[in-house]
Amino acid sequence: MTAVPAVVLVGPMGVGKSTVGRLLAERLGVGYRDTDDDIVAAEGRTIADIFLDEGEPAFRAIEKRAVAAGLAEHAGVLALGGGAVLDADTRALLAGHRVVYLSMDVEEAVRRTGLNVARPLLAVNPRKQWRELMEARRHLYEEVATAVVPTDGRTPEEVTQEALDALELKEA
């Protein structure tokens, strides 16, 4: 089965990809899928456990397969994990798709997540780690994005509407 996602969401952890993704799917009348959920279901354990048990390279290989499957099989809204864009093959697969990069600054990240939840890459000095992750990833998010939608201080509904407007998509 070959499908083309209506919209692919990328961005850092905690930016609201799942919340906005579900709202977008509802407004477009399509299904919602999250590659992190796919990984947890397939592996039978949390992403944090995969990181701890096997390390980041093993997780990234699993993630790469999950993203490729989602892009090939899902015709709705697809949300990718925060680090999915690190893989060059994944970035190449995103070419030609409608990709929305949901952005936020560190203060918004602190407000939303407290940066104290079970995030394996933010275990020590979360503000500093988050800034470093964003310095390494921001250009990759921008590279794959059809549209960039800032989320700082905005409701999920406002972000959803801006994504629809930016992509010139009509509601179902």
Secondary structure by P-SEA (a helix, b strand, c coil): cbbbbcbbbbbcccccaaaaaaaaaaaacbbbbbaaaaaaaaacccaaaaaaaccaaaaaaaaaaaaaaaaaccccbbbbcccccccaaaaaaacccbbbbbcccaaaaaaaccccccccccccaaaaaaaaaaaacaaaaaaaccbbbbcccccaaaaaaaaaaaaccccc
